Amino acid sequence: MNIIAWLILGAIAGYLAGFLVKGDEGLGVIGHIILGIVGALVGGFLASVLFNVNPVDGAFDISSIVTATLGAVLVVLVVGAVTGSRAGRGVV
């Protein structure tokens, strides 16, 4: 996938992560979308390291959405833990 597709995928993943992470860290929809874009990149990197695959070259499918969403949830939890907000306390 190209970078534009990963940005769109990250926006979707960030929106989904906003529903999955318990608590409100005050980021709003735009904040979750930005964290989702970062999370999509983190999820893609972790998938390439852990599973020896290159998700950037793959198709836009359910596995890339899951990878990006898991990365976004991870980033939202880390940001919540670092900032001390309630979002760092768990996933629904």
C-alpha positions in Angstrom: 0.0 0.0 0.0 1.1 3.5 -0.5 1.4 6.2 2.2 -2.0 7.7 1.4 -3.7 4.4 2.0 -1.8 4.0 5.3 -3.0 7.5 6.3 -6.6 6.6 5.6 -6.2 3.2 7.3 -4.7 5.0 10.3 -7.6 7.4 10.5 -10.0 4.5 10.5 -7.9 2.6 13.1 -7.7 5.7 15.3 -11.5 6.1 15.2 -12.0 2.5 16.1 -9.4 2.8 18.9 -11.4 5.6 20.4 -14.3 3.2 20.9 -12.1 0.3 22.2 -10.1 2.1 24.8 -11.9 2.7 28.1 -11.7 6.1 29.6 -11.6 9.6 28.2 -8.2 11.2 27.8 -9.7 14.4 26.2 -8.2 13.8 22.8 -11.5 13.8 20.8 -12.1 12.4 17.4 -9.3 14.3 15.7 -6.8 13.3 18.4 -7.7 9.7 18.0 -7.4 9.9 14.3 -3.9 11.4 14.6 -2.9 8.7 17.1 -4.4 6.1 14.8 -2.2 7.2 12.0 0.8 6.9 14.3 -0.6 3.6 15.5 -1.0 2.2 12.0 2.7 2.9 11.4 3.6 1.3 14.7 1.4 -1.7 14.1 2.9 -2.1 10.6 6.4 -1.9 12.0 5.7 -4.4 14.8 4.0 -6.8 12.4 7.1 -6.7 10.1 9.4 -7.3 13.0 7.4 -10.0 14.8 6.0 -11.9 11.8 8.7 -11.2 9.2 6.2 -9.7 6.7 6.0 -6.4 4.9 2.5 -5.1 5.5 3.2 -1.9 3.6 3.4 -3.9 0.4 0.2 -5.9 1.1 -3.3 -5.2 0.1 -5.9 -3.1 1.9 -7.7 -5.9 3.7 -9.0 -7.0 7.1 -5.6 -8.0 8.4 -4.2 -4.6 7.7 -7.2 -3.0 9.5 -6.6 -5.2 12.5 -2.9 -4.5 12.5 -3.5 -0.8 12.3 -6.2 -0.9 15.0 -4.1 -2.9 17.4 -1.2 -0.4 16.8 -3.6 2.5 17.4 -4.9 0.9 20.7 -1.3 0.4 21.8 -0.4 4.0 21.1 -3.6 5.4 22.8 -2.8 3.2 25.9 0.8 4.4 26.0 -0.2 8.1 25.6 -2.8 7.6 28.3 -0.3 6.0 30.6 2.3 8.7 29.9 -0.1 11.6 30.4 -1.7 10.0 33.5 -5.2 10.0 32.1 -7.8 7.4 32.7 -7.4 5.9 29.2 -4.1 4.2 30.2 -6.0 1.8 32.6 -7.3 -0.8 30.1 -9.3 -1.8 27.1 -13.0 -2.5 27.1 
